[in-house]
Each structure stands twice: as structure tokens, then as C-alpha cells.
Amino acid sequence: MLAVFDVEPMEDGRFRGFSDYGERDVVDASQVLSQGIVASSKTIEGKVVRRASGVFCRPVRGEEEIDFTVDVVHAGRSFATTVVTASQGAKTCAVITLLLAAPSEDVIRHPVQPPGSAPEDAIVQHMPMAGRELRLIGMADSNDP
């Protein structure tokens, strides 16, 4: 999987990626987002991605190479901002905006081991999308603020 997320440098600010698309000829948006993060991280060295958002405006075809263009909007000592455009041929497929920052200590640290619980002990909250649900632990009534 890490090999799929990696992108190959072509020239300054340009990278090329491929897909492990399986039976469908459509690449999952999470893969394109991951490849955009890698391209941005290779362009702005010494910083880590703190925020990423993307607009996926056209399907990415699995059998074709994916080109990534990284435009550096700002590159300061503490923060950097990039816009990564993913395209195939002359068509833009996605535009990803990334905020990168200098590495720093964690503000919040979560426990290494998850709390001891079982799915059947949880309060089930059905989600609007069919097949999805949320299971809540550590409360008696999920509607209690």
C-alpha cells in the first residue's frame, strides 16, 4: 500500500503516481488525497501535514497515470500552504489544499491501549446512510448532553 501512495518526481513541483485499482476502473478519492499529501511533503521538506481538504471533481481512472502539480502558496518558518492538482491528460480530477507545519510536541496524547469494551456493550446509533452505525461506550443515554 505504501508503494501505491508514493509518487515519483518528474520535475520541480510535478509528480506522477499510479493506482492499484483492482476490478473497478475508478480510483478511490482517499488514494488520490494520500498521493497529494506525499507530493506536497516531498515539495515542502521538514514539515508535517496538519490539515488536508480536497475537491474531487472528476473520476480518476485506474488504468491511467495520475499527474500531481504542487503549487506552493506560502512557505514560512512555521507553516506552509500548498495546492495540489491531480490530473489525467489535460483534465483536472481533484484539487487538494494542504496546511503543513513544523513538527512539534503533541497537545493531546491518547492511551496506547483502547479501553476494554465490546461492541455488544455499546449503545447503537443508526446513521442516515444504510449499512452504517455508530456505537457509543461509557454512557447510559446517547441523547443526554
C-alpha positions as CSV (number, residue, x, y, z in Angstrom):
1,M,0.0,0.0,0.0
2,L,2.8,2.4,0.8
3,A,4.2,1.9,-2.7
4,V,0.8,2.9,-4.2
5,F,0.7,6.1,-2.1
6,D,4.2,7.1,-3.2
7,V,4.6,9.4,-6.1
8,E,7.6,9.8,-8.5
9,P,9.2,13.2,-9.0
10,M,9.1,14.3,-12.6
11,E,10.4,17.9,-12.4
12,D,10.1,20.8,-9.9
13,G,6.6,20.6,-8.4
14,R,5.4,17.8,-10.6
15,F,4.9,14.2,-9.6
16,R,3.4,11.1,-11.2
17,G,1.5,8.3,-9.4
18,F,-0.2,5.1,-10.3
19,S,-3.1,3.1,-8.9
20,D,-3.8,-0.4,-7.6
21,Y,-7.4,-0.1,-8.6
22,G,-8.4,-3.8,-8.7
23,E,-11.5,-4.7,-10.6
24,R,-13.0,-1.2,-10.8
25,D,-11.5,1.3,-13.2
26,V,-12.1,4.1,-10.7
27,V,-9.5,5.2,-8.1
28,D,-10.7,5.9,-4.6
29,A,-10.5,9.5,-3.5
30,S,-8.6,8.6,-0.4
31,Q,-5.8,7.3,-2.5
32,V,-5.6,10.5,-4.6
33,L,-5.7,12.5,-1.3
34,S,-2.8,10.4,0.1
35,Q,-0.8,10.8,-3.0
36,G,-1.4,14.5,-2.9
37,I,-0.1,14.6,0.7
38,V,3.0,12.7,-0.3
39,A,3.7,15.1,-3.3
40,S,3.2,18.1,-1.0
41,S,5.5,16.6,1.7
42,K,8.2,15.9,-0.9
43,T,8.0,19.5,-2.1
44,I,8.0,21.1,1.4
45,E,10.6,19.2,3.4
46,G,10.9,19.4,7.2
47,K,7.2,20.0,7.8
48,V,4.3,17.6,8.5
49,V,0.7,17.8,7.2
50,R,-1.7,19.2,9.8
51,R,-4.8,19.7,7.6
52,A,-5.9,18.4,4.1
53,S,-9.1,19.0,2.2
54,G,-9.9,18.2,-1.4
55,V,-12.5,18.7,-4.1
56,F,-12.8,15.7,-6.3
57,C,-14.4,17.0,-9.4
58,R,-13.9,14.1,-11.9
59,P,-13.4,10.4,-11.6
60,V,-9.7,9.2,-11.6
61,R,-9.3,6.3,-14.0
62,G,-7.3,3.4,-12.6
63,E,-5.6,2.4,-15.8
64,E,-4.1,5.8,-16.5
65,E,-1.2,7.6,-14.7
66,I,-2.1,10.4,-12.3
67,D,-0.2,13.6,-12.6
68,F,0.2,15.9,-9.5
69,T,1.2,19.5,-9.6
70,V,2.2,21.2,-6.3
71,D,1.8,24.9,-6.1
72,V,3.4,26.5,-3.1
73,V,1.2,29.3,-1.8
74,H,3.3,30.1,1.2
75,A,6.4,28.5,2.8
76,G,7.3,30.1,6.1
77,R,9.3,29.0,9.1
78,S,6.3,27.6,11.0
79,F,3.7,27.0,8.4
80,A,3.3,26.2,4.7
81,T,0.3,26.0,2.4
82,T,0.2,24.1,-0.9
83,V,-2.4,23.4,-3.5
84,V,-2.0,20.1,-5.3
85,T,-3.8,19.5,-8.6
86,A,-4.4,15.9,-9.6
87,S,-5.0,15.4,-13.3
88,Q,-5.1,12.9,-16.1
89,G,-4.3,14.2,-19.5
90,A,-5.4,17.8,-19.7
91,K,-8.3,17.2,-17.3
92,T,-8.2,18.2,-13.7
93,C,-9.6,15.5,-11.4
94,A,-9.0,16.9,-7.9
95,V,-7.7,20.0,-6.2
96,I,-6.3,19.4,-2.7
97,T,-5.3,22.2,-0.2
98,L,-2.8,21.3,2.5
99,L,-1.6,23.1,5.6
100,L,1.9,21.9,6.7
101,A,3.6,22.9,10.0
102,A,6.9,22.5,11.7
103,P,6.9,19.3,13.8
104,S,6.0,20.0,17.5
105,E,5.0,18.1,20.6
106,D,1.6,16.6,20.8
107,V,-1.0,18.7,22.5
108,I,-3.2,15.7,23.2
109,R,-2.0,12.1,23.8
110,H,-4.4,9.2,23.7
111,P,-3.8,6.0,25.5
112,V,-1.8,3.3,23.7
113,Q,-4.4,0.6,24.5
114,P,-8.1,1.1,23.7
115,P,-10.4,0.9,26.7
116,G,-11.8,-2.5,27.5
117,S,-15.2,-2.8,25.8
118,A,-17.1,-5.0,23.4
119,P,-19.4,-3.9,20.5
120,E,-22.4,-5.6,22.2
121,D,-22.0,-3.4,25.3
122,A,-22.3,-0.2,23.2
123,I,-25.4,1.9,22.5
124,V,-26.1,1.6,18.8
125,Q,-26.9,4.8,16.9
126,H,-28.1,4.1,13.3
127,M,-26.7,6.6,10.8
128,P,-28.7,8.0,7.8
129,M,-26.6,6.1,5.3
130,A,-27.7,2.5,5.0
131,G,-25.2,0.0,6.4
132,R,-23.5,2.5,8.8
133,E,-23.9,2.8,12.5
134,L,-22.2,4.5,15.5
135,R,-21.6,2.6,18.7
136,L,-21.1,4.7,21.9
137,I,-19.4,3.5,25.0
138,G,-19.4,4.9,28.5
139,M,-22.9,6.4,28.7
140,A,-26.4,5.3,29.6
141,D,-28.4,7.6,27.3
142,S,-26.9,8.9,24.0
143,N,-29.3,11.9,24.0
144,D,-28.2,13.1,27.4
145,P,-26.0,16.2,26.9
